């Protein structure tokens, strides 16, 4: 048996050593705590999951500009999922497969049934670039025909963009745009038990082929890019006149909760607030065109938008240009489409 004896000098040295060890442990604990907080944010992808009604969830990412994915669509969009006994319905898949895996993780925490349907409410990459994550389940991926065609064009044009920009090739590595497999051009109800889930084409609003996903029994509507809550909208080959009419129509629906492409779920007042913004923007641009002002003059007068300190302010010039081009009846300028070039 080994016995250790310490002299008074040894005891003093041991106390000094112990003090240094405790100091290092405290420092490591402090750094470890900081690291764990940052790692925690990374692990959850900087998002939250909100249960709107039993078995109806919405994925709400933080307003961040991500380094992975298409830099033109760096802000992740909202998504949703509905759990039924026969399977899961996913509504939009946000802006990358990396974020879509967070959605799949959250589904797996709550259910062990297959993903039966994935619905793209829009062709916008910040809502559909996560489609590929759910392919292993072989779901039906649904959109309107116009959105399907736009997503197919996006995928077709992507290799040329990657060849021309090594930074884009790096940020898009591991991302494979996945085109919807089936389309709907009339209102349809999914044949899945437990919830009446209705898909409604909405025409050309923010983009051609927008759609709504509604759960009438729960009073919930997912509107995709048709509705932005406290966010400046991205207008891509849209139709602002039809967009305003569409918002008036959905405001009249028997719904309590409207889920936007970006921002928190809102009610009818939030939808109306967004409609009034579009009405203001259209009127402001039209009146200045009638006075003979150029696009640069209009932008100088309107930017930054008064009384609209919303997220994504960098989209304000694009919104003005898009409405200007629509009022003038000419195609949108380069850079406003679903790729770096107008589609």
C-alpha positions in Angstrom: 0.0 0.0 0.0 1.3 3.4 -1.0 1.4 6.2 1.6 2.0 9.8 0.6 3.4 12.3 3.1 3.7 16.1 2.5 6.0 18.5 4.2 4.8 22.0 5.0 6.5 23.1 1.8 4.7 20.3 -0.1 1.3 21.3 1.4 1.9 24.9 0.3 2.8 23.8 -3.2 -0.3 21.5 -3.3 -2.5 24.5 -2.3 -1.0 26.7 -5.1 -1.4 23.9 -7.6 -5.0 23.4 -6.5 -5.7 27.1 -6.9 -4.3 27.1 -10.4 -6.4 24.1 -11.3 -9.6 25.6 -9.9 -8.9 28.8 -11.8 -8.4 26.9 -15.1 -11.6 24.9 -14.4 -13.5 28.2 -13.9 -12.2 29.7 -17.1 -12.9 26.5 -19.0 -16.4 26.4 -17.5 -17.0 30.0 -18.6 -15.8 29.3 -22.2 -17.6 26.0 -22.2 -20.9 27.7 -21.2 -20.5 30.2 -24.0 -19.6 27.5 -26.4 -22.6 25.4 -25.4 -25.0 28.3 -25.9 -23.6 28.9 -29.4 -23.7 25.2 -30.1 -27.3 25.0 -28.9 -28.3 27.7 -31.3 -26.5 25.9 -34.1 -28.1 22.6 -33.2 -31.6 24.0 -33.3 -30.8 25.9 -36.4 -31.9 29.2 -34.8 -35.6 28.5 -35.2 -38.7 27.7 -33.1 -41.6 25.4 -33.5 -45.0 26.6 -32.7 -48.1 24.4 -32.3 -50.9 26.4 -33.8 -53.6 23.8 -33.1 -53.2 20.1 -32.0 -51.0 18.4 -34.6 -50.5 21.5 -36.7 -47.1 23.1 -36.4 -45.2 26.0 -38.0 -41.4 26.2 -38.3 -40.3 29.9 -37.7 -36.7 30.6 -38.4 -34.9 33.7 -37.0 -34.3 36.6 -39.4 -30.7 35.7 -40.4 -28.8 35.8 -43.6 -27.3 32.4 -44.1 -24.0 31.5 -45.7 -25.2 28.2 -47.2 -27.7 28.1 -50.1 -28.6 30.6 -52.8 -27.4 34.0 -51.6 -30.3 35.7 -53.5 -32.6 33.8 -51.0 -30.5 33.8 -47.9 -33.4 34.5 -45.5 -35.0 31.1 -44.7 -38.8 31.0 -45.1 -41.4 29.6 -42.8 -42.6 26.0 -43.1 -45.3 23.9 -41.6 -46.3 20.3 -41.0 -49.5 18.5 -40.1 -49.4 15.1 -38.4 -52.2 12.7 -39.1 -52.6 9.0 -38.4 -51.9 8.2 -42.0 -48.9 10.3 -42.4 -47.4 13.8 -42.3 -48.1 16.7 -44.7 -45.2 19.2 -45.0 -46.0 22.7 -46.2 -43.0 24.4 -47.8 -39.4 23.3 -47.0 -37.6 26.6 -46.4 -34.4 27.7 -48.2 -32.0 24.7 -47.9 -31.9 21.0 -47.1 -29.9 21.9 -44.0 -32.9 23.8 -42.5 -35.3 21.2 -43.9 -33.5 18.5 -41.8 -34.4 20.5 -38.7 -38.0 20.3 -39.8 -37.7 16.5 -40.3 -36.0 16.2 -36.9 -38.9 18.1 -35.3 -41.4 15.8 -37.0 -39.5 12.8 -35.7 -39.8 14.1 -32.2 -43.5 14.0 -32.5 -44.5 11.2 -34.8 -43.1 8.0 -36.4 -45.2 8.0 -39.5 -44.2 8.6 -43.1 -44.2 12.0 -44.8 -46.9 11.5 -47.4 -47.1 14.9 -49.0 -44.9 17.9 -49.5 -46.6 21.1 -50.8 -44.8 24.0 -52.4 -46.9 27.1 -52.1 -44.5 29.0 -54.3 -41.5 28.6 -56.6 -39.5 30.9 -54.5 -36.2 29.1 -53.5 -36.5 30.3 -49.9 -39.6 28.1 -49.6 -38.7 25.0 -51.7 -35.0 24.3 -51.7 -35.4 21.8 -48.8 -37.7 19.5 -50.9 -34.9 16.9 -51.4 -34.7 16.0 -47.7 -38.1 14.3 -47.8 -37.5 12.2 -51.0 -36.5 9.1 -49.0 -40.2 8.8 -48.0 -41.2 9.0 -51.7 -43.9 11.6 -50.9 -46.1 13.3 -53.5 -44.6 16.7 -54.0 -47.3 19.1 -55.0 -47.5 22.6 -56.5 -49.4 24.5 -59.2 -48.3 23.9 -62.8 -46.8 27.4 -63.0 -44.7 26.8 -59.8 -43.6 23.4 -61.0 -42.4 25.0 -64.3 -40.5 27.8 -62.5 -38.8 25.3 -60.1 -37.8 23.2 -63.1 -36.3 26.3 -64.8 -34.4 27.2 -61.7 -32.9 23.7 -61.6 -32.1 23.8 -65.3 -30.4 27.2 -65.1 -28.4 26.4 -61.9 -25.4 24.7 -63.5 -24.6 27.7 -65.6 -24.8 29.9 -62.6 -22.5 27.6 -60.6 -19.9 27.5 -63.5 -19.9 31.3 -63.5 -19.5 31.9 -59.8 -17.3 29.8 -57.6 -18.7 31.4 -54.4 -22.2 30.3 -55.4 -20.9 26.8 -56.2 -19.4 26.7 -52.7 -22.5 27.9 -50.9 -24.8 25.6 -53.0 -22.7 22.5 -52.5 -24.9 19.6 -51.5 -28.2 21.3 -52.6 -30.2 19.6 -55.3 -33.4 21.5 -56.3 -36.2 19.0 -56.4 -39.2 19.6 -58.7 -42.8 18.8 -57.7 -44.0 15.5 -59.0 -47.7 16.4 -59.3 -49.7 19.6 -59.8 -53.1 21.0 -59.2 -54.8 23.8 -61.1 -58.2 23.6 -59.2 -59.0 23.5 -55.5 -58.4 20.0 -54.2 -58.6 18.2 -50.8 -55.9 15.8 -49.8 -57.2 12.2 -49.3 -55.6 11.8 -45.8 -57.5 11.0 -42.6 -57.9 13.2 -39.6 -57.7 16.6 -41.2 -59.3 18.2 -44.2 -56.4 19.8 -45.9 -57.3 21.9 -48.9 -55.1 23.2 -51.7 -56.2 26.4 -53.5 -54.4 27.9 -56.5 -54.2 31.7 -56.2 -52.8 32.7 -59.6 -50.0 35.2 -60.1 -49.4 37.4 -57.0 -45.8 37.6 -55.7 -44.9 35.0 -58.4 -46.8 32.9 -61.0 -48.6 29.9 -59.5 -48.9 30.8 -55.8 -51.1 28.6 -53.7 -52.7 28.4 -50.3 -53.0 25.4 -48.0 -55.9 25.7 -45.6 -57.2 23.6 -42.7 -60.8 24.7 -42.5 -61.6 22.8 -39.3 -58.6 24.4 -37.5 -59.1 27.8 -39.0 -55.5 28.0 -40.3 -54.2 29.1 -43.7 -50.7 28.8 -45.0 -50.3 31.6 -47.6 -46.6 31.4 -48.6 -45.3 34.5 -50.4 -48.8 35.9 -50.8 -48.5 37.2 -47.2 -45.4 38.7 -45.5 -45.8 39.8 -41.9 -43.5 42.8 -41.1 -41.2 41.8 -44.0 -40.7 43.7 -47.3 -41.9 41.3 -50.0 -39.9 39.9 -52.9 -41.8 40.6 -56.1 -40.8 38.2 -58.9 -42.6 38.5 -62.2 -45.7 39.0 -60.1 -49.0 41.0 -60.6 -49.6 43.5 -57.9 -53.2 44.2 -59.0 -54.1 40.6 -58.8 -52.1 40.2 -55.5 -54.2 42.9 -53.8 -57.4 41.2 -55.0 -56.2 37.9 -53.7 -55.5 39.3 -50.3 -59.0 40.8 -50.1 -60.3 37.4 -51.0 -58.3 35.5 -48.4 -59.2 38.1 -45.7 -62.9 37.0 -46.2 -62.1 33.3 -45.6 -63.3 31.7 -42.4 -59.8 31.6 -40.8 -58.2 32.7 -37.6 -54.5 32.2 -38.3 -52.7 33.1 -41.5 -49.1 31.8 -41.8 -46.8 34.0 -44.0 -43.7 33.2 -45.9 -41.7 35.2 -43.4 -42.6 36.5 -40.0 -45.0 35.4 -37.2 -48.4 33.9 -38.0 -51.0 36.7 -37.9 -54.7 37.3 -38.1 -56.9 39.1 -40.5 -55.6 42.5 -39.4 -52.0 41.6 -40.2 -53.1 40.4 -43.7 -55.0 43.6 -44.2 -52.0 45.6 -43.1 -49.8 43.9 -45.7 -52.5 44.5 -48.4 -52.6 48.2 -47.5 -48.8 48.3 -47.9 -49.1 46.9 -51.4 -51.9 49.4 -52.2 -49.7 52.3 -50.9 -46.7 51.1 -53.0 -48.8 50.7 -56.2 -50.5 54.1 -55.8 -47.2 55.9 -54.9 -45.4 54.5 -58.0 -48.4 55.1 -60.3 -48.8 58.7 -59.3 -45.2 59.5 -59.9 -45.2 57.8 -63.3 -48.1 60.0 -64.3 -46.0 63.0 -63.3 -43.4 61.8 -65.8 -40.8 60.7 -63.2 -38.1 58.2 -64.0 -37.4 55.0 -62.0 -34.4 56.6 -60.3 -36.4 59.7 -59.4 -39.2 57.5 -57.9 -36.6 55.5 -55.9 -35.0 58.7 -54.6 -38.4 59.9 -53.3 -39.8 56.6 -51.9 -36.7 55.0 -50.4 -36.4 54.1 -47.6 -40.1 53.4 -47.3 -41.8 55.7 -44.8 -43.7 54.2 -41.9 -42.5 50.6 -42.8 -39.5 49.7 -40.8 -39.8 46.1 -41.7 -37.4 43.2 -42.0 -35.5 42.7 -45.3 -35.1 46.5 -46.2 -32.6 45.5 -48.9 -35.6 44.4 -51.0 -37.2 47.9 -51.1 -35.4 49.0 -54.3 -36.4 45.7 -56.0 -40.0 46.2 -54.9 -40.2 49.7 -56.4 -38.6 48.5 -59.6 -40.9 45.6 -59.9 -44.0 47.7 -59.5 -42.6 50.4 -61.8 -42.0 47.7 -64.6 -45.5 46.3 -64.1 -47.2 49.7 -64.3 -45.1 50.5 -67.4 -46.1 47.1 -68.9 -42.5 46.1 -69.5 -40.5 43.0 -68.4 -38.8 43.1 -65.0 -35.1 44.0 -65.0 -32.3 41.5 -64.8 -31.8 40.1 -61.3 -35.4 40.1 -60.2 -36.2 36.6 -61.3 -35.8 33.2 -59.6 -32.1 33.2 -60.7 -29.5 35.9 -61.2 -31.1 36.4 -64.6 -34.7 37.2 -65.2 -36.8 34.1 -66.1 
